[in-house]
């Protein structure tokens, strides 16, 4: 986990909603709010289909519009609303002040260009430097991410590198211009466990050294425990719980958060089966009018299906959106 130096958010997303043409019945992203401080790591957590990647792509300006449409809200980055910038302004930010590590580097890197060429291209796009200086910076970054023989790898094509090396090259590319914010979308999913640990340690170390803020998108709670400062739990396009990593792990208050923890295997001895969250994320056209988790929640009653739940704050900074919070009161009552 990283420390922070200021209480002023670097990025503040406020009441952000998004939908797609032809799917206006319900918002794909529905009224989400979160913030990230300089040097802080926010983990955006939830199962597949909850809207985590769509949120990251919207922040990066990588969703085609149409069909994507921001219905309301804003995303203030250093005081500028990302959603009101022109495409030229977004391109000037992207890869410079805001960078992204994608889930699968083999589909993100250009297979017809060498890795070194692609890093140099990003450096020269945002900096008035010579090709020699850009090459030197690219080699410095490849060395920084601990790619062996960086001069040789500089001239390699993506298919000539292992998955772990490609992901390191993506990290080098993302950090080459010293961005203020790094968005990492499931950056270790396609890697084996040993390489995953190495990549996470590398990203955390570079983040500490550079003071870069990070939004890490993941469904892996062990990763969250290792790197997060704050956690936002996302379900069906809504954020249902936010808090510090300590609060979320020690005092989860939303039934969905509890379900995520219950489904995680542990190394210790278990006396029963892993918990499961029955069902799946409902399609947009069948979203409940109230709480979107109502169709899968063991506590849900008719009110949960009809009315949007209120926001409850167990402690300052720890927020949960649920009719049954605090959960311990209802568990005791039951």
C-alpha positions as protocol buffer text, in pm:
chain_id: "A"
residue {
  index: 1
  type: UNK
  ca { x: 0 y: 0 z: 0 }
}
residue {
  index: 2
  type: UNK
  ca { x: 112 y: 355 z: -63 }
}
residue {
  index: 3
  type: UNK
  ca { x: 109 y: 671 z: 138 }
}
residue {
  index: 4
  type: UNK
  ca { x: -55 y: 997 z: 34 }
}
residue {
  index: 5
  type: UNK
  ca { x: 77 y: 1348 z: 61 }
}
residue {
  index: 6
  type: UNK
  ca { x: -236 y: 1560 z: 22 }
}
residue {
  index: 7
  type: UNK
  ca { x: -607 y: 1536 z: 99 }
}
residue {
  index: 8
  type: UNK
  ca { x: -703 y: 1699 z: -234 }
}
residue {
  index: 9
  type: UNK
  ca { x: -825 y: 1435 z: -484 }
}
residue {
  index: 10
  type: UNK
  ca { x: -634 y: 1393 z: -807 }
}
residue {
  index: 11
  type: UNK
  ca { x: -944 y: 1238 z: -964 }
}
residue {
  index: 12
  type: UNK
  ca { x: -1298 y: 1286 z: -840 }
}
residue {
  index: 13
  type: UNK
  ca { x: -1581 y: 1100 z: -1016 }
}
residue {
  index: 14
  type: UNK
  ca { x: -1921 y: 1238 z: -918 }
}
residue {
  index: 15
  type: UNK
  ca { x: -2262 y: 1082 z: -993 }
}
residue {
  index: 16
  type: UNK
  ca { x: -2142 y: 932 z: -1322 }
}
residue {
  index: 17
  type: UNK
  ca { x: -2400 y: 752 z: -1536 }
}
residue {
  index: 18
  type: UNK
  ca { x: -2351 y: 604 z: -1883 }
}
residue {
  index: 19
  type: UNK
  ca { x: -2563 y: 409 z: -2129 }
}
residue {
  index: 20
  type: UNK
  ca { x: -2544 y: 281 z: -2486 }
}
residue {
  index: 21
  type: UNK
  ca { x: -2767 y: 356 z: -2784 }
}
residue {
  index: 22
  type: UNK
  ca { x: -3047 y: 103 z: -2800 }
}
residue {
  index: 23
  type: UNK
  ca { x: -3004 y: 10 z: -2431 }
}
residue {
  index: 24
  type: UNK
  ca { x: -3155 y: 317 z: -2265 }
}
residue {
  index: 25
  type: UNK
  ca { x: -3392 y: 124 z: -2039 }
}
residue {
  index: 26
  type: UNK
  ca { x: -3134 y: 124 z: -1760 }
}
residue {
  index: 27
  type: UNK
  ca { x: -2792 y: 281 z: -1720 }
}
residue {
  index: 28
  type: UNK
  ca { x: -2496 y: 51 z: -1768 }
}
residue {
  index: 29
  type: UNK
  ca { x: -2307 y: 271 z: -1521 }
}
residue {
  index: 30
  type: UNK
  ca { x: -2551 y: 421 z: -1274 }
}
residue {
  index: 31
  type: UNK
  ca { x: -2463 y: 716 z: -1051 }
}
residue {
  index: 32
  type: UNK
  ca { x: -2119 y: 607 z: -930 }
}
residue {
  index: 33
  type: UNK
  ca { x: -1890 y: 833 z: -727 }
}
residue {
  index: 34
  type: UNK
  ca { x: -1535 y: 780 z: -603 }
}
residue {
  index: 35
  type: UNK
  ca { x: -1210 y: 972 z: -567 }
}
residue {
  index: 36
  type: UNK
  ca { x: -837 y: 898 z: -577 }
}
residue {
  index: 37
  type: UNK
  ca { x: -569 y: 1096 z: -397 }
}
residue {
  index: 38
  type: UNK
  ca { x: -217 y: 1149 z: -533 }
}
residue {
  index: 39
  type: UNK
  ca { x: -4 y: 843 z: -459 }
}
residue {
  index: 40
  type: UNK
  ca { x: -308 y: 639 z: -351 }
}
residue {
  index: 41
  type: UNK
  ca { x: -425 y: 300 z: -479 }
}
residue {
  index: 42
  type: UNK
  ca { x: -800 y: 253 z: -522 }
}
residue {
  index: 43
  type: UNK
  ca { x: -912 y: -101 z: -604 }
}
residue {
  index: 44
  type: UNK
  ca { x: -1234 y: -131 z: -802 }
}
residue {
  index: 45
  type: UNK
  ca { x: -1371 y: -475 z: -717 }
}
residue {
  index: 46
  type: UNK
  ca { x: -1653 y: -690 z: -851 }
}
residue {
  index: 47
  type: UNK
  ca { x: -1733 y: -990 z: -1066 }
}
residue {
  index: 48
  type: UNK
  ca { x: -1724 y: -985 z: -1446 }
}
residue {
  index: 49
  type: UNK
  ca { x: -2000 y: -778 z: -1603 }
}
residue {
  index: 50
  type: UNK
  ca { x: -2027 y: -524 z: -1320 }
}
residue {
  index: 51
  type: UNK
  ca { x: -1899 y: -230 z: -1526 }
}
residue {
  index: 52
  type: UNK
  ca { x: -1543 y: -197 z: -1397 }
}
residue {
  index: 53
  type: UNK
  ca { x: -1371 y: -202 z: -1736 }
}
residue {
  index: 54
  type: UNK
  ca { x: -1636 y: 20 z: -1896 }
}
residue {
  index: 55
  type: UNK
  ca { x: -1572 y: 276 z: -1622 }
}
residue {
  index: 56
  type: UNK
  ca { x: -1198 y: 272 z: -1690 }
}
residue {
  index: 57
  type: UNK
  ca { x: -1245 y: 303 z: -2067 }
}
residue {
  index: 58
  type: UNK
  ca { x: -1485 y: 595 z: -2017 }
}
residue {
  index: 59
  type: UNK
  ca { x: -1227 y: 774 z: -1801 }
}
residue {
  index: 60
  type: UNK
  ca { x: -962 y: 715 z: -2067 }
}
residue {
  index: 61
  type: UNK
  ca { x: -1191 y: 839 z: -2345 }
}
residue {
  index: 62
  type: UNK
  ca { x: -1170 y: 505 z: -2525 }
}
residue {
  index: 63
  type: UNK
  ca { x: -1543 y: 440 z: -2569 }
}
residue {
  index: 64
  type: UNK
  ca { x: -1688 y: 533 z: -2907 }
}
residue {
  index: 65
  type: UNK
  ca { x: -1961 y: 796 z: -2877 }
}
residue {
  index: 66
  type: UNK
  ca { x: -2206 y: 698 z: -3011 }
}
residue {
  index: 67
  type: UNK
  ca { x: -2303 y: 435 z: -2905 }
}
residue {
  index: 68
  type: UNK
  ca { x: -2169 y: 521 z: -2555 }
}
residue {
  index: 69
  type: UNK
  ca { x: -2321 y: 830 z: -2395 }
}
residue {
  index: 70
  type: UNK
  ca { x: -2244 y: 997 z: -2063 }
}
residue {
  index: 71
  type: UNK
  ca { x: -2590 y: 1077 z: -1924 }
}
residue {
  index: 72
  type: UNK
  ca { x: -2478 y: 1276 z: -1623 }
}
residue {
  index: 73
  type: UNK
  ca { x: -2195 y: 1335 z: -1381 }
}
residue {
  index: 74
  type: UNK
  ca { x: -1839 y: 1450 z: -1413 }
}
residue {
  index: 75
  type: UNK
  ca { x: -1484 y: 1323 z: -1368 }
}
residue {
  index: 76
  type: UNK
  ca { x: -1259 y: 1599 z: -1239 }
}
residue {
  index: 77
  type: UNK
  ca { x: -891 y: 1530 z: -1305 }
}
residue {
  index: 78
  type: UNK
  ca { x: -672 y: 1808 z: -1167 }
}
residue {
  index: 79
  type: UNK
  ca { x: -980 y: 2028 z: -1182 }
}
residue {
  index: 80
  type: UNK
  ca { x: -1066 y: 1948 z: -1548 }
}
residue {
  index: 81
  type: UNK
  ca { x: -1379 y: 1749 z: -1634 }
}
residue {
  index: 82
  type: UNK
  ca { x: -1263 y: 1458 z: -1850 }
}
residue {
  index: 83
  type: UNK
  ca { x: -1611 y: 1415 z: -1996 }
}
residue {
  index: 84
  type: UNK
  ca { x: -1616 y: 1767 z: -2145 }
}
residue {
  index: 85
  type: UNK
  ca { x: -1272 y: 1760 z: -2310 }
}
residue {
  index: 86
  type: UNK
  ca { x: -1234 y: 1745 z: -2686 }
}
residue {
  index: 87
  type: UNK
  ca { x: -1081 y: 1437 z: -2846 }
}
residue {
  index: 88
  type: UNK
  ca { x: -759 y: 1632 z: -2905 }
}
residue {
  index: 89
  type: UNK
  ca { x: -743 y: 1729 z: -2537 }
}
residue {
  index: 90
  type: UNK
  ca { x: -811 y: 1369 z: -2432 }
}
residue {
  index: 91
  type: UNK
  ca { x: -534 y: 1245 z: -2663 }
}
residue {
  index: 92
  type: UNK
  ca { x: -293 y: 1493 z: -2505 }
}
residue {
  index: 93
  type: UNK
  ca { x: -375 y: 1354 z: -2159 }
}
residue {
  index: 94
  type: UNK
  ca { x: -385 y: 987 z: -2257 }
}
residue {
  index: 95
  type: UNK
  ca { x: -48 y: 818 z: -2224 }
}
residue {
  index: 96
  type: UNK
  ca { x: 92 y: 1131 z: -2065 }
}
residue {
  index: 97
  type: UNK
  ca { x: -87 y: 1243 z: -1746 }
}
residue {
  index: 98
  type: UNK
  ca { x: -319 y: 940 z: -1744 }
}
residue {
  index: 99
  type: UNK
  ca { x: -197 y: 599 z: -1860 }
}
residue {
  index: 100
  type: UNK
  ca { x: -348 y: 252 z: -1872 }
}
residue {
  index: 101
  type: UNK
  ca { x: -225 y: -105 z: -1842 }
}
residue {
  index: 102
  type: UNK
  ca { x: -463 y: -338 z: -2022 }
}
residue {
  index: 103
  type: UNK
  ca { x: -561 y: -691 z: -1925 }
}
residue {
  index: 104
  type: UNK
  ca { x: -406 y: -871 z: -2222 }
}
residue {
  index: 105
  type: UNK
  ca { x: -92 y: -710 z: -2369 }
}
residue {
  index: 106
  type: UNK
  ca { x: -94 y: -937 z: -2674 }
}
residue {
  index: 107
  type: UNK
  ca { x: -412 y: -765 z: -2796 }
}
residue {
  index: 108
  type: UNK
  ca { x: -300 y: -419 z: -2678 }
}
residue {
  index: 109
  type: UNK
  ca { x: 47 y: -409 z: -2831 }
}
residue {
  index: 110
  type: UNK
  ca { x: 80 y: -364 z: -3207 }
}
residue {
  index: 111
  type: UNK
  ca { x: 205 y: -700 z: -3341 }
}
residue {
  index: 112
  type: UNK
  ca { x: 368 y: -537 z: -3646 }
}
residue {
  index: 113
  type: UNK
  ca { x: 589 y: -297 z: -3449 }
}
residue {
  index: 114
  type: UNK
  ca { x: 877 y: -370 z: -3213 }
}
residue {
  index: 115
  type: UNK
  ca { x: 823 y: -310 z: -2843 }
}
residue {
  index: 116
  type: UNK
  ca { x: 1091 y: -40 z: -2841 }
}
residue {
  index: 117
  type: UNK
  ca { x: 927 y: 144 z: -3131 }
}
residue {
  index: 118
  type: UNK
  ca { x: 595 y: 150 z: -2947 }
}
residue {
  index: 119
  type: UNK
  ca { x: 746 y: 290 z: -2627 }
}
residue {
  index: 120
  type: UNK
  ca { x: 943 y: 553 z: -2821 }
}
residue {
  index: 121
  type: UNK
  ca { x: 630 y: 652 z: -3013 }
}
residue {
  index: 122
  type: UNK
  ca { x: 448 y: 731 z: -2688 }
}
residue {
  index: 123
  type: UNK
  ca { x: 742 y: 928 z: -2549 }
}
residue {
  index: 124
  type: UNK
  ca { x: 781 y: 1143 z: -2862 }
}
residue {
  index: 125
  type: UNK
  ca { x: 404 y: 1200 z: -2889 }
}
residue {
  index: 126
  type: UNK
  ca { x: 409 y: 1394 z: -2562 }
}
residue {
  index: 127
  type: UNK
  ca { x: 765 y: 1526 z: -2536 }
}
residue {
  index: 128
  type: UNK
  ca { x: 982 y: 1739 z: -2766 }
}
residue {
  index: 129
  type: UNK
  ca { x: 1281 y: 1503 z: -2761 }
}
residue {
  index: 130
  type: UNK
  ca { x: 1508 y: 1352 z: -3024 }
}
residue {
  index: 131
  type: UNK
  ca { x: 1475 y: 990 z: -3133 }
}
residue {
  index: 132
  type: UNK
  ca { x: 1805 y: 918 z: -2954 }
}
residue {
  index: 133
  type: UNK
  ca { x: 1679 y: 1064 z: -2625 }
}
residue {
  index: 134
  type: UNK
  ca { x: 1348 y: 880 z: -2661 }
}
residue {
  index: 135
  type: UNK
  ca { x: 1534 y: 555 z: -2722 }
}
residue {
  index: 136
  type: UNK
  ca { x: 1747 y: 614 z: -2413 }
}
residue {
  index: 137
  type: UNK
  ca { x: 1432 y: 675 z: -2206 }
}
residue {
  index: 138
  type: UNK
  ca { x: 1268 y: 361 z: -2345 }
}
residue {
  index: 139
  type: UNK
  ca { x: 1575 y: 151 z: -2257 }
}
residue {
  index: 140
  type: UNK
  ca { x: 1576 y: 309 z: -1911 }
}
residue {
  index: 141
  type: UNK
  ca { x: 1212 y: 206 z: -1863 }
}
residue {
  index: 142
  type: UNK
  ca { x: 1272 y: -150 z: -1987 }
}
residue {
  index: 143
  type: UNK
  ca { x: 1554 y: -178 z: -1736 }
}
residue {
  index: 144
  type: UNK
  ca { x: 1338 y: -24 z: -1464 }
}
residue {
  index: 145
  type: UNK
  ca { x: 1070 y: -290 z: -1511 }
}
residue {
  index: 146
  type: UNK
  ca { x: 1348 y: -552 z: -1494 }
}
residue {
  index: 147
  type: UNK
  ca { x: 1334 y: -686 z: -1847 }
}
residue {
  index: 148
  type: UNK
  ca { x: 1663 y: -871 z: -1903 }
}
residue {
  index: 149
  type: UNK
  ca { x: 1885 y: -756 z: -2192 }
}
residue {
  index: 150
  type: UNK
  ca { x: 1677 y: -442 z: -2263 }
}
residue {
  index: 151
  type: UNK
  ca { x: 1877 y: -355 z: -2577 }
}
residue {
  index: 152
  type: UNK
  ca { x: 1780 y: -690 z: -2727 }
}
residue {
  index: 153
  type: UNK
  ca { x: 1418 y: -670 z: -2612 }
}
residue {
  index: 154
  type: UNK
  ca { x: 1390 y: -319 z: -2753 }
}
residue {
  index: 155
  type: UNK
  ca { x: 1402 y: -467 z: -3104 }
}
residue {
  index: 156
  type: UNK
  ca { x: 1176 y: -764 z: -3024 }
}
residue {
  index: 157
  type: UNK
  ca { x: 820 y: -799 z: -3150 }
}
residue {
  index: 158
  type: UNK
  ca { x: 545 y: -877 z: -2895 }
}
residue {
  index: 159
  type: UNK
  ca { x: 508 y: -1240 z: -3011 }
}
residue {
  index: 160
  type: UNK
  ca { x: 879 y: -1296 z: -2939 }
}
residue {
  index: 161
  type: UNK
  ca { x: 829 y: -1223 z: -2568 }
}
residue {
  index: 162
  type: UNK
  ca { x: 663 y: -1423 z: -2290 }
}
residue {
  index: 163
  type: UNK
  ca { x: 337 y: -1308 z: -2132 }
}
residue {
  index: 164
  type: UNK
  ca { x: 518 y: -1174 z: -1827 }
}
residue {
  index: 165
  type: UNK
  ca { x: 769 y: -984 z: -2041 }
}
residue {
  index: 166
  type: UNK
  ca { x: 491 y: -836 z: -2253 }
}
residue {
  index: 167
  type: UNK
  ca { x: 312 y: -716 z: -1943 }
}
residue {
  index: 168
  type: UNK
  ca { x: 635 y: -559 z: -1815 }
}
residue {
  index: 169
  type: UNK
  ca { x: 674 y: -386 z: -2153 }
}
residue {
  index: 170
  type: UNK
  ca { x: 317 y: -252 z: -2118 }
}
residue {
  index: 171
  type: UNK
  ca { x: 405 y: -116 z: -1772 }
}
residue {
  index: 172
  type: UNK
  ca { x: 719 y: 46 z: -1914 }
}
residue {
  index: 173
  type: UNK
  ca { x: 509 y: 208 z: -2187 }
}
residue {
  index: 174
  type: UNK
  ca { x: 246 y: 327 z: -1940 }
}
residue {
  index: 175
  type: UNK
  ca { x: 500 y: 484 z: -1701 }
}
residue {
  index: 176
  type: UNK
  ca { x: 741 y: 625 z: -1960 }
}
residue {
  index: 177
  type: UNK
  ca { x: 593 y: 975 z: -1936 }
}
residue {
  index: 178
  type: UNK
  ca { x: 557 y: 970 z: -1555 }
}
residue {
  index: 179
  type: UNK
  ca { x: 175 y: 986 z: -1546 }
}
residue {
  index: 180
  type: UNK
  ca { x: -7 y: 1125 z: -1246 }
}
residue {
  index: 181
  type: UNK
  ca { x: -273 y: 850 z: -1269 }
}
residue {
  index: 182
  type: UNK
  ca { x: -232 y: 488 z: -1374 }
}
residue {
  index: 183
  type: UNK
  ca { x: -537 y: 273 z: -1451 }
}
residue {
  index: 184
  type: UNK
  ca { x: -461 y: -100 z: -1443 }
}
residue {
  index: 185
  type: UNK
  ca { x: -737 y: -328 z: -1573 }
}
residue {
  index: 186
  type: UNK
  ca { x: -683 y: -682 z: -1442 }
}
residue {
  index: 187
  type: UNK
  ca { x: -309 y: -654 z: -1527 }
}
residue {
  index: 188
  type: UNK
  ca { x: -215 y: -1001 z: -1399 }
}
residue {
  index: 189
  type: UNK
  ca { x: -516 y: -1216 z: -1492 }
}
residue {
  index: 190
  type: UNK
  ca { x: -349 y: -1396 z: -1783 }
}
residue {
  index: 191
  type: UNK
  ca { x: -27 y: -1468 z: -1591 }
}
residue {
  index: 192
  type: UNK
  ca { x: 72 y: -1755 z: -1365 }
}
residue {
  index: 193
  type: UNK
  ca { x: 77 y: -1697 z: -990 }
}
residue {
  index: 194
  type: UNK
  ca { x: 453 y: -1644 z: -960 }
}
residue {
  index: 195
  type: UNK
  ca { x: 461 y: -1387 z: -1240 }
}
residue {
  index: 196
  type: UNK
  ca { x: 149 y: -1220 z: -1097 }
}
residue {
  index: 197
  type: UNK
  ca { x: 329 y: -1160 z: -768 }
}
residue {
  index: 198
  type: UNK
  ca { x: 633 y: -1019 z: -947 }
}
residue {
  index: 199
  type: UNK
  ca { x: 424 y: -782 z: -1160 }
}
residue {
  index: 200
  type: UNK
  ca { x: 224 y: -655 z: -860 }
}
residue {
  index: 201
  type: UNK
  ca { x: 541 y: -599 z: -659 }
}
residue {
  index: 202
  type: UNK
  ca { x: 693 y: -416 z: -954 }
}
residue {
  index: 203
  type: UNK
  ca { x: 392 y: -187 z: -1003 }
}
residue {
  index: 204
  type: UNK
  ca { x: 375 y: -109 z: -629 }
}
residue {
  index: 205
  type: UNK
  ca { x: 746 y: -29 z: -615 }
}
residue {
  index: 206
  type: UNK
  ca { x: 734 y: 199 z: -919 }
}
residue {
  index: 207
  type: UNK
  ca { x: 424 y: 367 z: -782 }
}
residue {
  index: 208
  type: UNK
  ca { x: 597 y: 440 z: -451 }
}
residue {
  index: 209
  type: UNK
  ca { x: 901 y: 578 z: -632 }
}
residue {
  index: 210
  type: UNK
  ca { x: 704 y: 802 z: -868 }
}
residue {
  index: 211
  type: UNK
  ca { x: 407 y: 904 z: -649 }
}
residue {
  index: 212
  type: UNK
  ca { x: 163 y: 791 z: -918 }
}
residue {
  index: 213
  type: UNK
  ca { x: -197 y: 734 z: -814 }
}
residue {
  index: 214
  type: UNK
  ca { x: -353 y: 407 z: -933 }
}
residue {
  index: 215
  type: UNK
  ca { x: -697 y: 265 z: -1000 }
}
residue {
  index: 216
  type: UNK
  ca { x: -658 y: -113 z: -1000 }
}
residue {
  index: 217
  type: UNK
  ca { x: -948 y: -310 z: -1144 }
}
residue {
  index: 218
  type: UNK
  ca { x: -964 y: -665 z: -1016 }
}
residue {
  index: 219
  type: UNK
  ca { x: -1188 y: -943 z: -887 }
}
residue {
  index: 220
  type: UNK
  ca { x: -902 y: -1098 z: -684 }
}
residue {
  index: 221
  type: UNK
  ca { x: -939 y: -1009 z: -316 }
}
residue {
  index: 222
  type: UNK
  ca { x: -589 y: -1134 z: -234 }
}
residue {
  index: 223
  type: UNK
  ca { x: -454 y: -869 z: -472 }
}
residue {
  index: 224
  type: UNK
  ca { x: -676 y: -609 z: -304 }
}
residue {
  index: 225
  type: UNK
  ca { x: -542 y: -700 z: 40 }
}
residue {
  index: 226
  type: UNK
  ca { x: -185 y: -661 z: -82 }
}
residue {
  index: 227
  type: UNK
  ca { x: -194 y: -331 z: -270 }
}
residue {
  index: 228
  type: UNK
  ca { x: -508 y: -127 z: -189 }
}
residue {
  index: 229
  type: UNK
  ca { x: -542 y: 187 z: 20 }
}
residue {
  index: 230
  type: UNK
  ca { x: -914 y: 217 z: -53 }
}
residue {
  index: 231
  type: UNK
  ca { x: -1168 y: -20 z: -206 }
}
residue {
  index: 232
  type: UNK
  ca { x: -1483 y: 42 z: -409 }
}
residue {
  index: 233
  type: UNK
  ca { x: -1708 y: -263 z: -450 }
}
residue {
  index: 234
  type: UNK
  ca { x: -1905 y: -250 z: -774 }
}
residue {
  index: 235
  type: UNK
  ca { x: -2214 y: -448 z: -869 }
}
residue {
  index: 236
  type: UNK
  ca { x: -2427 y: -415 z: -1184 }
}
residue {
  index: 237
  type: UNK
  ca { x: -2301 y: -66 z: -1266 }
}
residue {
  index: 238
  type: UNK
  ca { x: -2334 y: 73 z: -914 }
}
residue {
  index: 239
  type: UNK
  ca { x: -2084 y: 113 z: -632 }
}
residue {
  index: 240
  type: UNK
  ca { x: -2241 y: -60 z: -333 }
}
residue {
  index: 241
  type: UNK
  ca { x: -1965 y: -12 z: -75 }
}
residue {
  index: 242
  type: UNK
  ca { x: -1651 y: 198 z: -35 }
}
residue {
  index: 243
  type: UNK
  ca { x: -1398 y: 227 z: 243 }
}
residue {
  index: 244
  type: UNK
  ca { x: -1038 y: 181 z: 343 }
}
residue {
  index: 245
  type: UNK
  ca { x: -897 y: -165 z: 277 }
}
residue {
  index: 246
  type: UNK
  ca { x: -897 y: -229 z: 654 }
}
residue {
  index: 247
  type: UNK
  ca { x: -1266 y: -135 z: 686 }
}
residue {
  index: 248
  type: UNK
  ca { x: -1377 y: -343 z: 390 }
}
residue {
  index: 249
  type: UNK
  ca { x: -1189 y: -651 z: 509 }
}
residue {
  index: 250
  type: UNK
  ca { x: -1267 y: -623 z: 880 }
}
residue {
  index: 251
  type: UNK
  ca { x: -1623 y: -486 z: 866 }
}
residue {
  index: 252
  type: UNK
  ca { x: -1792 y: -553 z: 528 }
}
residue {
  index: 253
  type: UNK
  ca { x: -2145 y: -414 z: 536 }
}
residue {
  index: 254
  type: UNK
  ca { x: -2304 y: -498 z: 202 }
}
residue {
  index: 255
  type: UNK
  ca { x: -2440 y: -851 z: 137 }
}
residue {
  index: 256
  type: UNK
  ca { x: -2256 y: -856 z: -198 }
}
residue {
  index: 257
  type: UNK
  ca { x: -1924 y: -772 z: -31 }
}
residue {
  index: 258
  type: UNK
  ca { x: -1988 y: -1050 z: 221 }
}
residue {
  index: 259
  type: UNK
  ca { x: -2061 y: -1290 z: -65 }
}
residue {
  index: 260
  type: UNK
  ca { x: -1732 y: -1202 z: -235 }
}
residue {
  index: 261
  type: UNK
  ca { x: -1538 y: -1276 z: 83 }
}
residue {
  index: 262
  type: UNK
  ca { x: -1727 y: -1599 z: 144 }
}
residue {
  index: 263
  type: UNK
  ca { x: -1639 y: -1733 z: -199 }
}
residue {
  index: 264
  type: UNK
  ca { x: -1261 y: -1695 z: -156 }
}
residue {
  index: 265
  type: UNK
  ca { x: -1068 y: -2017 z: -80 }
}
residue {
  index: 266
  type: UNK
  ca { x: -812 y: -2011 z: 201 }
}
residue {
  index: 267
  type: UNK
  ca { x: -502 y: -2212 z: 285 }
}
residue {
  index: 268
  type: UNK
  ca { x: -632 y: -2298 z: 631 }
}
residue {
  index: 269
  type: UNK
  ca { x: -851 y: -2592 z: 718 }
}
residue {
  index: 270
  type: UNK
  ca { x: -1216 y: -2550 z: 619 }
}
residue {
  index: 271
  type: UNK
  ca { x: -1508 y: -2723 z: 786 }
}
residue {
  index: 272
  type: UNK
  ca { x: -1760 y: -2656 z: 510 }
}
residue {
  index: 273
  type: UNK
  ca { x: -1803 y: -2569 z: 145 }
}
residue {
  index: 274
  type: UNK
  ca { x: -1719 y: -2229 z: 0 }
}
residue {
  index: 275
  type: UNK
  ca { x: -2006 y: -1983 z: 0 }
}
residue {
  index: 276
  type: UNK
  ca { x: -2157 y: -1890 z: -334 }
}
residue {
  index: 277
  type: UNK
  ca { x: -2358 y: -1597 z: -465 }
}
residue {
  index: 278
  type: UNK
  ca { x: -2654 y: -1758 z: -635 }
}
residue {
  index: 279
  type: UNK
  ca { x: -2754 y: -1642 z: -980 }
}
residue {
  index: 280
  type: UNK
  ca { x: -2578 y: -1390 z: -1201 }
}
residue {
  index: 281
  type: UNK
  ca { x: -2575 y: -1017 z: -1274 }
}
residue {
  index: 282
  type: UNK
  ca { x: -2919 y: -937 z: -1425 }
}
residue {
  index: 283
  type: UNK
  ca { x: -2934 y: -800 z: -1781 }
}
residue {
  index: 284
  type: UNK
  ca { x: -3003 y: -428 z: -1815 }
}
residue {
  index: 285
  type: UNK
  ca { x: -3361 y: -482 z: -1931 }
}
residue {
  index: 286
  type: UNK
  ca { x: -3439 y: -682 z: -1615 }
}
residue {
  index: 287
  type: UNK
  ca { x: -3272 y: -467 z: -1348 }
}
residue {
  index: 288
  type: UNK
  ca { x: -3478 y: -434 z: -1029 }
}
residue {
  index: 289
  type: UNK
  ca { x: -3616 y: -83 z: -977 }
}
residue {
  index: 290
  type: UNK
  ca { x: -3459 y: -68 z: -631 }
}
residue {
  index: 291
  type: UNK
  ca { x: -3136 y: -239 z: -527 }
}
residue {
  index: 292
  type: UNK
  ca { x: -2974 y: -411 z: -824 }
}
residue {
  index: 293
  type: UNK
  ca { x: -2849 y: -691 z: -599 }
}
residue {
  index: 294
  type: UNK
  ca { x: -3201 y: -768 z: -476 }
}
residue {
  index: 295
  type: UNK
  ca { x: -3252 y: -1069 z: -707 }
}
residue {
  index: 296
  type: UNK
  ca { x: -2949 y: -1245 z: -549 }
}
residue {
  index: 297
  type: UNK
  ca { x: -2951 y: -1111 z: -194 }
}
residue {
  index: 298
  type: UNK
  ca { x: -3043 y: -1344 z: 96 }
}
residue {
  index: 299
  type: UNK
  ca { x: -3182 y: -1048 z: 295 }
}
residue {
  index: 300
  type: UNK
  ca { x: -3392 y: -885 z: 21 }
}
residue {
  index: 301
  type: UNK
  ca { x: -3759 y: -805 z: 77 }
}
residue {
  index: 302
  type: UNK
  ca { x: -4016 y: -629 z: -140 }
}
residue {
  index: 303
  type: UNK
  ca { x: -3885 y: -285 z: -47 }
}
residue {
  index: 304
  type: UNK
  ca { x: -3540 y: -382 z: -179 }
}
residue {
  index: 305
  type: UNK
  ca { x: -3693 y: -464 z: -518 }
}
residue {
  index: 306
  type: UNK
  ca { x: -3899 y: -143 z: -533 }
}
residue {
  index: 307
  type: UNK
  ca { x: -3694 y: 135 z: -375 }
}
residue {
  index: 308
  type: UNK
  ca { x: -3333 y: 242 z: -418 }
}
residue {
  index: 309
  type: UNK
  ca { x: -3154 y: 187 z: -85 }
}
residue {
  index: 310
  type: UNK
  ca { x: -3017 y: 476 z: 122 }
}
residue {
  index: 311
  type: UNK
  ca { x: -2649 y: 539 z: 187 }
}
residue {
  index: 312
  type: UNK
  ca { x: -2529 y: 438 z: 533 }
}
residue {
  index: 313
  type: UNK
  ca { x: -2194 y: 546 z: 679 }
}
residue {
  index: 314
  type: UNK
  ca { x: -2072 y: 313 z: 960 }
}
residue {
  index: 315
  type: UNK
  ca { x: -1762 y: 528 z: 1007 }
}
residue {
  index: 316
  type: UNK
  ca { x: -1638 y: 842 z: 827 }
}
residue {
  index: 317
  type: UNK
  ca { x: -1527 y: 742 z: 478 }
}
residue {
  index: 318
  type: UNK
  ca { x: -1687 y: 395 z: 492 }
}
residue {
  index: 319
  type: UNK
  ca { x: -2013 y: 402 z: 295 }
}
residue {
  index: 320
  type: UNK
  ca { x: -2258 y: 129 z: 203 }
}
residue {
  index: 321
  type: UNK
  ca { x: -2580 y: 145 z: 2 }
}
residue {
  index: 322
  type: UNK
  ca { x: -2818 y: -107 z: 156 }
}
residue {
  index: 323
  type: UNK
  ca { x: -3153 y: -114 z: 337 }
}
residue {
  index: 324
  type: UNK
  ca { x: -3013 y: -370 z: 582 }
}
residue {
  index: 325
  type: UNK
  ca { x: -2702 y: -183 z: 696 }
}
residue {
  index: 326
  type: UNK
  ca { x: -2567 y: -224 z: 956 }
}
residue {
  index: 327
  type: UNK
  ca { x: -2585 y: -593 z: 876 }
}
residue {
  index: 328
  type: UNK
  ca { x: -2491 y: -710 z: 1227 }
}
residue {
  index: 329
  type: UNK
  ca { x: -2813 y: -559 z: 1367 }
}
residue {
  index: 330
  type: UNK
  ca { x: -3026 y: -762 z: 1126 }
}
residue {
  index: 331
  type: UNK
  ca { x: -2823 y: -1079 z: 1175 }
}
residue {
  index: 332
  type: UNK
  ca { x: -2871 y: -1053 z: 1552 }
}
residue {
  index: 333
  type: UNK
  ca { x: -3241 y: -982 z: 1504 }
}
residue {
  index: 334
  type: UNK
  ca { x: -3274 y: -1288 z: 1283 }
}
